[in-house]
Amino acid sequence: MKLVIVNGGPRLRGWNTAAMLEAAANGARAEGAEVETIYLYTLDFKGCRSCFACQRVGAAARCAARDALQPVLDRILEADALLVGSPIYFGDVTGETRAFFERLWFPGLAYDKARTVKYGKRIPVGLVFTMNVPSDAQYAPLFNQISGTMERFFGPTEIVTATDTLQFDDYSRYVSDMFDAEAKRRRHETEFPKDLARAEALGRRLAAGI
Ligand SMILES: Cc1cc2nc3c(=O)[nH]c(=O)nc-3n(C[C@H](O)[C@H](O)[C@H](O)COP(=O)(O)O)c2cc1C
C-alpha cells in the first residue's frame, strides 16, 4: 500500500510538524507501507485559479492547472492513504496548506443537485496539526471543517495534534517573555515524545487502511 504524506509547514526537518510526520511515516513503514513525503514549501504552485476546467461537462475529476502541484495531486488520487500536516498560523493552517486543499478538493466536487463527489475511490486520511497554544479546543471548528471535507471527498479522517510546542531552540535569543521557556523545554522533553507516539500509531493505522 502507498501512503502519501504532505508536509504543509516551512520547517522541513527537525521541528514539530516534520517530526510528527516522520514518526507517522516510520509507523506506516513498520506496517509495510511505501511512503512518499511531499514538502509543499519546496514546490512552485498556487491555489485554485477558478478556471472551472474541472467543472466542464464531461471533464475528468482532475485539476487542469499545470504547475508543480499537479503531479502531486495525481499521485494522491492514486494512493491508498493520505496524511497532511500543518502548523497552525493565526488560527488556521498555513497559506500553502490552504492553497493545496483548494486544489485537492475542488476537482472532486460537482455542482449538480446531488452534490456528487467525483472521486470514486475511498481512502483513509490523517491530519496532523501542531500549535503553540496549550489546548487544541479553540481550533475544533477549523479541524471539524477540514476533517469533514476530507471525509466527504476521500474517507474516514483522523486528527492528531501536538500542542504547546517548542518554537525556538533558545528562548533567551528571542523576545519571548510571554512564554515560560523552562516549562516549554520541559514539556518538549516529557510530552512531545507522547505526541510523536500518537503520530506513529496514526501512521500504522493509515497503513492498515483504518
Ligand atoms: C506565523 C506564525 C503564526 C502562528 N500562529 C499560531 C496560532 O495562531 N496559534 C498557535 O497555537 N500557534 C501559532 N504559531 C506557532 C506554531 O503553530 C507552532 O509553534 C508550530 O508547532 C510550529 O510548527 P513547526 O515547528 O513545524 O514549524 C504560529 C507560528 C508562526 C511562525
The ligand as an SDF file (V2000), in Angstrom:
LIG
                    3D

 31 33  0  0  0  0  0  0  0  0999 V2000
    3.4630   32.9400   11.5220 C   0  0  0  0  0  0  0  0  0  0  0  0
    3.1140   32.0930   12.7230 C   0  0  0  0  0  0  0  0  0  0  0  0
    1.8210   32.1220   13.2270 C   0  0  0  0  0  0  0  0  0  0  0  0
    1.4700   31.2960   14.3060 C   0  0  0  0  0  0  0  0  0  0  0  0
    0.1600   31.3190   14.7580 N   0  0  0  0  0  0  0  0  0  0  0  0
   -0.2010   30.4630   15.7430 C   0  0  0  0  0  0  0  0  0  0  0  0
   -1.5630   30.4190   16.1990 C   0  0  0  0  0  0  0  0  0  0  0  0
   -2.4330   31.1210   15.7160 O   0  0  0  0  0  0  0  0  0  0  0  0
   -1.8720   29.5320   17.1800 N   0  0  0  0  0  0  0  0  0  0  0  0
   -0.9310   28.7040   17.7490 C   0  0  0  0  0  0  0  0  0  0  0  0
   -1.2850   27.9220   18.6260 O   0  0  0  0  0  0  0  0  0  0  0  0
    0.3570   28.7210   17.3270 N   0  0  0  0  0  0  0  0  0  0  0  0
    0.7380   29.5760   16.3390 C   0  0  0  0  0  0  0  0  0  0  0  0
    2.0430   29.5700   15.8970 N   0  0  0  0  0  0  0  0  0  0  0  0
    3.0050   28.5990   16.4670 C   0  0  0  0  0  0  0  0  0  0  0  0
    3.1580   27.3600   15.6030 C   0  0  0  0  0  0  0  0  0  0  0  0
    1.9110   26.8920   15.1160 O   0  0  0  0  0  0  0  0  0  0  0  0
    3.7830   26.2020   16.3740 C   0  0  0  0  0  0  0  0  0  0  0  0
    4.9600   26.6060   17.0080 O   0  0  0  0  0  0  0  0  0  0  0  0
    4.0330   25.0220   15.4650 C   0  0  0  0  0  0  0  0  0  0  0  0
    4.2630   23.8570   16.2330 O   0  0  0  0  0  0  0  0  0  0  0  0
    5.2200   25.2580   14.5470 C   0  0  0  0  0  0  0  0  0  0  0  0
    5.4330   24.1280   13.7340 O   0  0  0  0  0  0  0  0  0  0  0  0
    6.9100   23.7540   13.2110 P   0  0  0  0  0  0  0  0  0  0  0  0
    7.7740   23.5810   14.4340 O   0  0  0  0  0  0  0  0  0  0  0  0
    6.7280   22.5170   12.4390 O   0  0  0  0  0  0  0  0  0  0  0  0
    7.3570   24.8920   12.3610 O   0  0  0  0  0  0  0  0  0  0  0  0
    2.4350   30.4320   14.8740 C   0  0  0  0  0  0  0  0  0  0  0  0
    3.7510   30.4330   14.3590 C   0  0  0  0  0  0  0  0  0  0  0  0
    4.0920   31.2500   13.3100 C   0  0  0  0  0  0  0  0  0  0  0  0
    5.5190   31.2350   12.7730 C   0  0  0  0  0  0  0  0  0  0  0  0
  1  2  1  0
  2  3  1  0
  2 30  2  0
  3  4  2  0
  4  5  1  0
  4 28  1  0
  5  6  2  0
  6  7  1  0
  6 13  1  0
  7  8  2  0
  7  9  1  0
  9 10  1  0
 10 11  2  0
 10 12  1  0
 12 13  2  0
 13 14  1  0
 14 15  1  0
 14 28  1  0
 15 16  1  0
 16 17  1  0
 16 18  1  0
 18 19  1  0
 18 20  1  0
 20 21  1  0
 20 22  1  0
 22 23  1  0
 23 24  1  0
 24 25  2  0
 24 26  1  0
 24 27  1  0
 28 29  2  0
 29 30  1  0
 30 31  1  0
M  END
$$$$
